Amino acid sequence: MHVRHDRGQALSVTKADFVELLALRFGLTKNIAGEIYEWIFSEIGAAVREGHRIKVPGFGTFSWRSRKARNIANPKTGAPMRLPKRWAVTFRASRHQKRFA
């Protein structure tokens, strides 16, 4: 399996695709590759939830960002609503990745 990037089209890689590529590239079983995948992303998630910024050189940075409270319209009724302040995980691509975007 090869992941190709065609300019102008979104590329979607599923967990199964990622695990298969990891297994093929490093000669692992899919079970071991799946465990590695789970470990990597659970560690990133845990660190970000604790408030840390995670920098992956050549790829990008994961961090928390505060989203301001704002007024919105209920999509079903159109009635005005207040959306409270909240926190969201953000990803910022590295300069290296931005060159290819």
C-alpha positions in Angstrom: 0.0 0.0 0.0 1.3 3.5 -0.9 -0.1 6.8 0.3 -0.1 9.3 -2.6 -0.7 13.0 -2.4 -2.5 14.4 -5.3 -2.5 18.2 -5.3 -5.9 19.8 -4.8 -7.4 16.6 -3.3 -7.8 15.8 0.4 -5.9 12.7 1.5 -7.4 10.6 4.2 -5.4 8.0 6.0 -7.4 5.7 8.3 -5.9 4.2 11.5 -5.9 0.8 9.7 -3.9 2.3 6.7 -1.5 3.9 9.1 -1.0 0.7 11.1 -0.5 -1.3 7.8 2.1 1.2 6.6 3.9 1.1 9.9 3.9 -2.7 9.9 5.2 -2.9 6.3 7.9 -0.3 6.7 9.4 -1.7 9.9 8.6 -5.4 9.4 6.2 -5.6 12.4 3.0 -7.5 12.9 -0.2 -5.5 12.6 -0.8 -6.1 16.3 2.5 -4.6 17.4 2.1 -1.7 14.9 -1.4 -1.1 16.3 0.0 -1.0 19.8 2.7 1.5 18.8 0.1 3.7 17.0 -2.1 3.7 20.2 0.8 4.4 22.4 2.0 7.4 20.3 -1.3 9.1 20.0 -2.4 8.4 23.6 0.9 10.0 24.9 0.4 13.0 22.7 -3.2 13.4 23.9 -2.3 13.0 27.5 0.5 15.5 27.3 -1.7 18.1 25.5 -4.5 17.5 28.1 -2.0 18.3 30.8 -1.3 21.7 29.1 2.0 20.8 27.4 2.8 21.9 23.8 4.0 18.9 21.8 6.5 19.8 19.0 7.2 17.1 16.4 10.2 18.4 14.5 9.5 18.6 10.7 5.8 17.9 11.3 4.1 20.5 13.6 2.9 21.4 17.1 -0.1 20.3 19.1 -1.4 22.7 21.8 -4.4 24.0 23.6 -6.1 27.2 22.6 -8.8 29.2 24.3 -11.9 29.9 22.3 -13.8 33.0 23.2 -17.5 32.9 24.3 -19.7 34.0 21.4 -23.3 34.4 20.3 -24.5 31.9 17.7 -27.8 30.8 16.2 -29.3 27.4 17.0 -29.0 25.5 13.7 -32.4 23.9 14.0 -34.5 26.8 15.3 -32.5 29.9 14.4 -32.9 31.1 18.1 -29.9 33.0 19.4 -27.7 31.1 21.9 -24.6 31.9 23.9 -21.7 29.5 23.3 -19.5 29.6 26.4 -15.7 30.0 26.5 -14.0 26.7 25.8 -10.7 25.1 25.1 -9.7 23.2 21.9 -6.7 21.2 20.8 -5.0 22.9 17.8 -2.4 21.7 15.4 0.0 24.1 13.6 2.1 22.6 10.7 5.8 23.1 10.7 7.5 25.3 8.0 8.6 22.1 6.3 5.1 20.8 6.0 3.7 24.2 4.9 6.1 24.1 1.9 4.2 21.1 0.6 0.7 22.5 1.3 
